[in-house]
Amino acid sequence: MDIEEPDIESVASNAIENESHPQNRESLREEKSPVQRTGSKAPADYSDPEQRPPIFKSAIHEIVSCMCLTFAPCAASMSSAAYQTSLTATSEHFKISGGQLTWCVSGVMLANGSCLLLMGNIADAFGRKNALLFGYTSFAIFALIGGFMNDFILLCVFRALQGAAVACGTPAAAGFLGATYRDSRRKNLVMSCFSIGAPIGGASGYFIAGVCVSILNWRSVHYFLAILYCITSIGVLLFLPNDKRIDWKHAKKIFKGLDYLGALMSLSGFTLICFSLTQVDATEKRWRTPYIIALLIVGLALVIGFGFYETYVPKTPLIQMKMFKSRNFVLCICIASLSWMLFFGILNYNAVLYFEQIRKYSVIITACCFLPQPIAGSLVSLFAGFTMHIIPGKYLVTIGCGGFIVSSIIWATNSIHRNYFLGPFWSFCVTVLGVDLVYNVANRCSLSSVERSLQSQAAGTFNTVIQLSSSVGLGISTTILASRDPYYGQANQADHLEELFEGMKYCYYVGIGFSGLALILSLFLDIGVVGSVKR
C-alpha cells in the first residue's frame, strides 16, 4: 500500500482532541478553524507542498525550529545512553553493581514510556509550544537536581522524573510537524531529521558521557544535559511559532477525563517485570527466590489486565484497542519492539560492559568506540528521507532487520581480544542501519495505518512501545548474564571476566533470535512508498 500522510490533526498530542471522543465534541465545535486553533497557517494555505511553510519567516527560522523539535524524541534516549556509559563511575561511587545498577538507566525509559500517552494531553490542554517548554524545562531541572544526589535511590527517582517530564515533548513536536507540512518530499526529509532524534540521540549519549566523565565525573553528565535542554528551551521560546492560547475550561475537561488508572497499571506492571528481571543477581537463590517469581507474575498479570481494562472499561482509554485491527500497525509495533529490545537492551548495553569491564577501556575511549553510530546513523536517516518516496517501506524495514541480524552475529562470534576494526566497528555501522530504517518507516507507517481519529494515539503508542521495550531488553540482558555467570553482580565479578564474556554471548544469541523474528515479520508488511505527492 502507498502511505498517505496524516492531515492537519494527524499527530496531535493525544486522541482526546479528536472528534471520536464524546467529551471533546463540544469543545471542538467551539473552535473555529485550524488556523485560529494553532495560531499558524494550515498546510492547505499554500499550493506547492515542496515550498517552505508560510509560518516560517526564513530558511534559518525553519531549520532552527526543526532542530528544537528534534530534541524531543532525543531526550530520553540521549540521557539513558549517557547514564549507561557512566555506569562504571556510578557503580564505583555508590558501591552498587549488577542488575540493580541498571535502574539508574531503565528508570528514564520506564517513566518516559509509561507516561508518554498520559502526558501527551498537555499539548492538547496548553498548546504544543507550551508543552515543549514544560517538557524541556522540567527535564533540565530534574537533570540538574539529579546531579547533586548522594543517594542511589533518589538518583534513580530524579532520573525517572526526567523521563516523565519530557514525555509530553515527543507527541507535541510530532503534532507540530504533522500540522505544518503537507505530504511531500520536503516533509519526508523533515520527518527523517526529526526521527534522527531517538536513535542518534542515543548513540550520541555514549560520546557525551565519555567526554563528561573523563574530564570531570559522572555528575557532569547531569549538568551537561541540564545546560543543553535549558538552551533548547530558550530556542523553543524564541523561534518556534506561537501556538494556541491556553483555554483553562478546555484544559480542565481534558485532565478530568484522563485515564489515570490505566497509566498506573502500565507503569506498575512494567516496573515489576523489570525489577524482577534485574534483581535476580542480587539474591542468593536467584530464580528460586520466592518474591522474584511473585513480582514477575504480578507484573505480567498487570500488563495483561491493562490490555483488558483499556478494551472494556474507560471511555477515553490511553490506547484504543481498535488500532490493532490494522495488520501493518501491529507488525510495525512488533518489529519496533523487538528492534529496541535488541538495540538498547542487548547490543549497546553489553558493548559498554565489553569495552569498560573486559577490555578495560577508559570512558573516553569507550565513547570513541561508539562514534560510528551517530555518524553512520545520520547518513542512514538522510538516505531514508531522500528515498522513502521511491523505495517501498517494506524493503527498507527488511534491510534494517537484516542489519540487526548481521550486527548480532558479529558480536556473537567476537573473540575477547579481537581488534575493534575487525568486529565491533562494523557491528555499530550495520546496527544503525537497522535502527534508523526501522524507526523512520515504522513510525510513519504507524501513523498512516489507522483511521484519522486514531493517528494521535498511534504515534504515542509507537514511541511508548520502543521506550518500554528498551527497559525490558535491559532486564533480559541482566537476567541472561546472571543465569550464565555466577559472579555477575558480585564483588568479585572483575576477577572472572571470561565467565562474563561467555554470558554476554548468550545475550547475542537471543539477539539473533529477536532480529530473525523481526525479519520474518517484515516480510508480511504491506508498505509502499512514503510521501509521494499527489497532484
Secondary structure as GFF3:
##gff-version 3
##sequence-region A 1 535
A	DSSP	three_ten_helix	15	17	.	.	.	ID=ss1
A	DSSP	alpha_helix	22	30	.	.	.	ID=ss2
A	DSSP	alpha_helix	34	38	.	.	.	ID=ss3
A	DSSP	three_ten_helix	43	45	.	.	.	ID=ss4
A	DSSP	alpha_helix	59	85	.	.	.	ID=ss5
A	DSSP	alpha_helix	87	94	.	.	.	ID=ss6
A	DSSP	three_ten_helix	98	102	.	.	.	ID=ss7
A	DSSP	alpha_helix	103	119	.	.	.	ID=ss8
A	DSSP	alpha_helix	121	126	.	.	.	ID=ss9
A	DSSP	alpha_helix	128	146	.	.	.	ID=ss10
A	DSSP	alpha_helix	152	165	.	.	.	ID=ss11
A	DSSP	three_ten_helix	166	168	.	.	.	ID=ss12
A	DSSP	alpha_helix	169	180	.	.	.	ID=ss13
A	DSSP	alpha_helix	185	195	.	.	.	ID=ss14
A	DSSP	alpha_helix	197	215	.	.	.	ID=ss15
A	DSSP	alpha_helix	219	239	.	.	.	ID=ss16
A	DSSP	alpha_helix	248	256	.	.	.	ID=ss17
A	DSSP	alpha_helix	260	278	.	.	.	ID=ss18
A	DSSP	three_ten_helix	280	282	.	.	.	ID=ss19
A	DSSP	three_ten_helix	286	288	.	.	.	ID=ss20
A	DSSP	alpha_helix	290	312	.	.	.	ID=ss21
A	DSSP	three_ten_helix	321	325	.	.	.	ID=ss22
A	DSSP	alpha_helix	327	340	.	.	.	ID=ss23
A	DSSP	pi_helix	341	348	.	.	.	ID=ss24
A	DSSP	alpha_helix	349	353	.	.	.	ID=ss25
A	DSSP	pi_helix	354	358	.	.	.	ID=ss26
A	DSSP	alpha_helix	363	369	.	.	.	ID=ss27
A	DSSP	alpha_helix	372	387	.	.	.	ID=ss28
A	DSSP	alpha_helix	393	412	.	.	.	ID=ss29
A	DSSP	three_ten_helix	420	422	.	.	.	ID=ss30
A	DSSP	alpha_helix	424	448	.	.	.	ID=ss31
A	DSSP	three_ten_helix	452	454	.	.	.	ID=ss32
A	DSSP	alpha_helix	455	484	.	.	.	ID=ss33
A	DSSP	three_ten_helix	493	495	.	.	.	ID=ss34
A	DSSP	alpha_helix	497	522	.	.	.	ID=ss35
###
